[in-house]
């Protein structure tokens, strides 16, 4: 069994691990970083069960997840994709299923799980962390479905499709620019290199003065969330400049191991 994930703050890695821990398989269970698979040009996976775990960005798949799907070949008796999102997903499941099918992957099971929203420009992560989101209950239901090889196709109402399509189109225009231009590094940077390690694009360098952003940014905001000095902020505003988030079950080193392509 292969579980392939992309994570920036730990949510998707946590889901991947929970699924792996709950599965009983005669074969070995591999938890694979999508970022590392791309870096190593691993594009052919074959097993009885294969799943992808990805966050939702702008009500669709992140750029890096789309790139992986465009270049991968999955051969499995049963396949699934689970999306982690905060607050609203609109038609994200349907879009992910359509995009994957367009590139040759027809998932048997498509689902999503509501988790802590950590998009700093719109949400206060501290307040989000205190909300009751029934994460464990929903995750248990998804795990049961996967164990039983349940089939679930993506569904979405017309209003969700219209709004989701509009917002993704807006995000696409935004993504064509230099997204890293919205990130600021203050003088409190201690040049520890944590931000460089968690960046899935290898977009951050450490200079003699502080961390510097390049022009190839996923805008996952992992660098801002894990900076020990909160030296990285998002311009022009954040809902709470003191609030940062990392899934409590996942360490900073886990995220670095998942995303570091600098070596």
N, C-alpha and C positions, 0 to 999 in steps of 0.2 A: 504494500500500500504506500502511495506517495501522497503527502499533504504539502502543497506548495503555497507559501504565504508571502505577502508583502506587509511590512509593518514600519511605522515611524514612532509610535508612542507605546506600542506593546499590545494593543487590543487584538489585532489579528493573530499575532503570535500566541497569545493566551488561548484564543479559540482553537487554533491549530493543535496546541498541546493538549487541551481538554479532549478534543476528538480523538487524538492518538492514544491518550491514556485509557479511553473508554472502549476502544476497539479491541476485539479479539480476532487475531489473524494467524494463520499458519505461516504466513510470510512475514518478513521483517517490515516494520513501519518506518518509513523515512520521512522526516520533517525537513523540507528543503526551502531555503531562502530564495525567493524569486529573483532578488537582486543578484545573489551569488550565482544562480543558474544562468542568468543573462551574461554576467561577467565571464563565466567559464565556458560560455557558448554551449551549455547543455540544453538541447532542444528536442530530445527524443525520450519520452517516458512511456514505459509499458508495465502494467501490473493489473491485478484484479480490480482494485479500487484506486482512483486518482481524484483528488480534490484540490481546489484552489480557494484560498482565503484572502480576501482583499478588502481594504477600506473603500468607502464611497467618497469620491471627491467631486463636488459640484454636480451631485445627483447622477454620477456616472462612474466609470472606472478611471483610476489614475492613469496618467500617461504611461508610466512604467509597466503597469499591469497590461495595458493595451499592447505595448510593444512586445511583451512576453507572449501574449496570446497570438499575435501575428506571426511569431517565429517558432512556435512550439508545435510538436506533434504528440498528442496524447492518445494512447491505445489502452482502453480499459473496458472491463465488462460493466462497470458502473462508475459514473463520474458525477461530480457535484461542484458547485461554486457557492460559497457562503460570503455574503457581504456584511461588513460591519459599518454601522452608520450612527450618526447622532441626530436626534430630533426628527428629521424628515428625510424620506428616501424618494418620494414621488414614484417615478417609474424606473428607478435604478436597476431593479432586478430584470425588468424586461429589456432595458437597454443593454445590460451586461450579457444576457442570453442572446440577444440579436447580434451583438458585436462578435461574440464567440462563434456563433453559428455561421456568420459571414466569413469567418476565418477557419472554418472546418471543424469546430468543436461544438457538438450538440450535447450539452449537459443533461443528464437524467434528472437531476435534482437541483433546483435553484431556490435559495432562501436567503434571508438576511436577519441580522440581530441588532437590536437597538442597544447602543452602548454610550459611554460618556462622550459628549461632543467636545472636541478640543480645538476647534477652529477659532483661533484667538481673536480675529477681527469681529466676530459676531457673538461669541459665547464666552461667559465667565466659567472657566473650567472648575473653579472651586464650587460654584453653585451647581454646576452640572454633576459633579461627583456626589453631591448630597441627594440628588433626585433618585427616587425609587424607579428603577428601570427593569426589574425582574430579569436581570441578565442570566443568572444561573438557571432559572426555570425555563427560559426560552432556549438556552443552550442545551439543556437536558432533552428538550423536545426534538431539537435538531439532531442530536446524537442518536436518539431512538430511531428517528426516520432513517438516518444513514445506516445504522445497524440492520434495519429491516429492508434495506435497498428500496426505500420508498421513492416513488416518482412524483415530482412536483415541477410543473412548468411555471414560468413567471407570468404574473397577471398584474394589470394596472388599468384603472379607469381612464376614460378620455381626458378629464381635467388634469390628472396626474401626468399623462403623456404630453399634453400640450405645455404645461408648466415646466416639466422636466426638460423637454426639448428646447424650450426658450432659454432656460438657465444654462444648459450645456453649451448652447450656441454662444451665449455671452461669455462663458468661461473659456471657450475655444479662442475667441478673439483676444481675451486677456492672456492666454497661454502663449500666444505668438510673440509677445514681448518678453522683456527680461524680468521674470518674476522675482528674481533675487534683488531687484532694485527696491522692493518694498521691505527688505530686511535691513535693519540697522544694527551695527555692533558698537556698543558704547565703550568708554574708556575703562570700564570695570572688568573688561575681558582679561583673563589671567593666562591666556595662550595655552590652556590645558590640552586642547586638541579633541575634546569630547565631541564637539560639533562636527568636526572633520570626520570622525569615526562613524557617526550615525547618518551622515549624508549619503543617500542612495545613488546620487549622481557624481560623487567625487568632486563636488562643486566648491569646496571650501579649502583654503590654504591658510597656514599659520605663518604669519610674517614676524619680523622682529618686534612689531608693535601690538598686533592683535590679529584675530581671525578676519579673513577677507573673503567675500563672496564672488564667485565667478558668474557666468551668464547661462549656466545650464542647471536651472533649479526646478525641482519637482513641486516645490511649495508645499511640502508635507509638514513643514514647521517643526520637524523633529529636533532640529538644531536649537530652536528657541525653547522648546519644552525641557530639554535635558541639560541646558547650560547651567552649571552649578552657581553662577553669579547672576543669572538672568540678564546677561549682557546683550542678548540678541532680542530685539523687539521688532514688531511689525508696524510699519508706517502705513497710513497716517495715524492709526489709532488701534487700541485693543480695548476690549470690554473691561479687562482688569489686568493691568501690567504686572501685578504681583502674582497672578494665578498661572500655574503651569501644571501639566498633567503627564503622568506616566502610569501605565497599568501596574498596580501594586504587586502583581504576580510575576512581573517581568523586570529584570534588572537593566541598567544602562548598558552593562557589558553584553547582555543578550542582544540588545538592539545594535550595538557596534558589530558584534559577530555576524549579525544578519545583513548589515548594510555597508560595511567598510570595504571599499574597492580601491583604496588609496595605495595599497602595497603592491 
